[in-house]
């Protein structure tokens, strides 16, 4: 079965009478009638049972050997879902990704979606889960948001195996001459834990090694995660792992993971995880949920392997980039598309009038009241994202997630503002209505995608100096006046270029809540300065991370974490996830 073949239409979710309807995302997910994943694979994608590794009844991994057989099939169309700058009011990007894919099937297209796996840190922290919401969800919701198929555990284990082998190498004589003061590799854990950001390890005497400063990143910020999501196959994965720079000698020569023979064992830990995870939506649409780097501290996209496989299986593949189009969208194009050779046919920008009013200065508690003046002001944020998408040669469709308090006058403001830039703004209500609520968005997307000529424009060429790549992103995407780069950071960038990494793309790590590095500055600020306080070389992932402002690669828990409300009831059901 290849793109273009007919597909059975998914039935819309059967909505119970209002007084019997589940109220929360997890209640809706638990009430869903899921189909066996082997049936979904066979009927929707043409994948036979022998090419799947089931994890229970509703999850399965697709065989890497089977994926190799797809290489000569034509690619379907790729739809990227991104959003305005996120606010506490919520935008619903993953929900839109799910609802739009269901809607594409509803209007007769053969479609599937590719999204990231959720991290335990946000699930128990402030953000919550990442499997959609309402009647536009991927299921089994609780399992996806918690341990799923164990991919993140494998990635964390591979990261920490390398850390252990570095310390062990030094303990047993340090034949490579690693300078303990210049070890660049940190440990990882898939949890928000601010106390682990900076630690001292190897205490307890000679038997435990040499005490040194160390630290933890959250697993989704590990270079192993980035490598995992950019690797094309097992051989590529192993080579990238071998290229990781773990530290430097006293004369500042790089030492790689391959030199301490860690890459083979790391690949063994990741072998099963590399196969994409297949699940389904509430409407039985197939979905790959695989990999999960954060977009504010990494490149924010699901795995290349999942996306490229999906493109061989369907007419339409809907994927998402983390956070706003400035942060996740830019990285999707300048890193993932550049490395994987893929090009979106259409971009969907998700917005809500509530979030736009917040960008216009309205407090969260006042968002239900009509405020056209604030909405007009907040439209500057959406317009900038539209302009940024257009800089890549792409045509966006704006999906406006409708809330019950939205007024016709507010919707008209959004539509008029988008029309001024030649862009459609389409109302959507997939949270409440599933595919039916996103059908108009799906039709608009098809209209754009069918005309696509796939002439993607990257923001900068490979041979531009690293510091100029950072400056280009700051000026073109964040509308900054300039960047502020201390001399030691400039020297570090020059060293990376001298080592042969001058052609690498740049991954900006900064707050997701503003075009600036000040999370409180909403709207569309301009002419600010972006401070670059640190740069890190991800030699295996083949990009350079520029850490800007106060962003942390190990988040902390909020005052009242989501974990406070998560529990297991007497029937063994998990409650409180959102």
C-alpha positions, 0 to 999 in steps of 0.5 A: 500500500502506497500514497494515493491508494484509497483509505477507509474513512474514520468514524467520528467519535460517538459523543455521549449525551451532555450529562454523560460525557467525560469531562477531562482529557484522561476521562475521554481517553479512558472512555475511548473504544480503541482498536487493536494496533495490529488491525490499525497497521494492517487496514490503514497502513498495509503493514503486516503483523510480522513487521510489528513488535507489539507492546500490549494491544494498543502500541507497537514498534515498526520493524527497522527491516520493514522500513528499509523496504519502503525506500523506493515508494513516493513521498506523501505531502508533509504538513507542519503544525506550529503556533504563535508564541505560547501563553498560559492561556493555551493554544492547542498545537498538539490537539490541532495536529491530531484533529487536523489529521483525523479531519484529513481522513474524514475528507477522504485523504489517507493521513497519519500524524507524527508527534514527539513522545512526552517527557516525564518532567513536564507531565509532573511539572507545569505543562502536563502531557502531550498527547492532544486533548478533548476529542483530538487525542492520541491513545492510550493517553496515560501510557504515552505520557508516562513510560510508553515503550521505554524509549526515554529510559533507553536514551537516559541509560545510553547517556549515563553509560557514556558518563560512567565510561568517561569516569571509569576511563580516567579512574583506570589510568586515563590513557587518552589524557582527558582533562577532568576539568574539561569534561563536556559530557553531563548526566541525564534524567527524565525529570525536572530536578533543579537540585541536580543542575550543578553537582560535585561527583565522585566523593567518598575517597580514592576508591570512587575516583577524582571529585569533580564538578558535574551536572544533569540535563533533562533527558530531552536536552541530551545530545543522545536524544538529538542524535536519536531523532536525527539518525537515519538508521542503526549505522548512522546512529552508531556513527553519530554516537561515536562522534560525540565529544565527551571532553578535551585533553590538557592541550584542548584536543577533543576526545570522542565517545568512540575513542573510549569504545562507548558507542557500540554499547550505547547503540545496543541500548538504543537498538529497539528504541530506534524503531518508531512507535505506532499508536492511534487517535480516538478516531483510529487514525494511525500515529507515530509518537517517537522521540522528543527533544524540547524546542526551547533547549533542543531542536523540538521535532519527532524522529526523522525516521518516523517522519520519513517512514510516514511519508512512504505510507500515506498521502498526508503526514501531519507533524508538529514543531515545539512551541512557536514558529520562531523557536520550534518552526525555525529549527524544524526547517533549518535543522531537521529539513536541512539534515533529512532532505524533507520539505513541508507543503503547508504550515499550520499556525495555531492561535486563539483569541485568548492567547492573542489578547494576552499578547495584547496585555490582558491578564489571564483572569480577564480573557473571557471578556471581549477586548478588541483593542487588546486583540488588535495589539496582540495580532502583532505576534501572529502577524510576525509568525506569519511573516517568519513562515513566509520567509522560508517560502512556505504558505501558512494557514492559521487555525483559530481554536475557538473557545465558547467565550469568543465573539464574532467581532473577535474572530473578524479581527483575526480574519481581517489581520490574516487577510492583510498578509494573504493568509486564510484564518479558519475556525476549528473546534476539534477539541469538542467535535473531533475531526468534524471540528477541523474539517474546514482547516483540513480543506484549507490545508489541502488547497495549499498543499496541492499547489505546493512546489516544495521550494523551501528557503533555508534561513542561512547557508551552510558556509556562513560563519557560526556567529553570523548564523546566530546573528541571522536567526536573531535578526530575521526571526526574533527581530533583534537589533543584534546579539551580545557574545562575550569574548570567551564564547566568540573564541569557543565558536572559532574553535568549533570552526577550526575543528571542522564544524563551521558548516553545522546549523545552529540550535537556539536555546532560549525562553519560548515565551517571548521573541526576546530572552525576557519571558515577560515581554509578550507581543512582538518586541523588536530591536532588542539584544539577545545575549549568547552566554554559552555555546555547546558543540553537539558533534554527533547531532551535527549542530551547535547549541547557542544558549541565550539568556537564562534558559536552563537545560534542567528545568525545575518544578513549579510551586504547585506541580502537576504531580500533586494531582496525579494518583491511581484510583481503586480500580487501578486507573491513573487520574489527574493527568492532563 
